[in-house]
Amino acid sequence: MTITNKRKNAPKAEIEGAVAEASAPMKAPSKQRQLAALVVRDDGATLEQMIAATGWLPHTTRAALTGLRKKGYVITSDKVDGIRTYRGVAPE
């Protein structure tokens, strides 16, 4: 029976883990962040654009806008020629 010292192997494992993290691809932004990025653009975003970006249903997308408001985003909307556009300002 062989007894191994786990502490002896720990630094090597930590180094390998750090290298793996550094070479791992970055995660894609969350859908909530994608939605926030669309809304804070100068042009804002229509509901259809937000649905296309997230894949959510309309009611889910509007609920996510409410979530952004609760996080401090100031979101306004205006309707021009029957198309509602949402614009926002990120919290400071």
Buried (B, 14 or more C-beta within 10 A) or exposed (E): EEEEEEEEEEEEEEEEEEEEEEEEEEEEEEBEEBBBBBBBEEEBBBBEBBBEBBEBEEEEBBEBBEEBEEEEBEBEBEEEEEEEBBBBEEEE
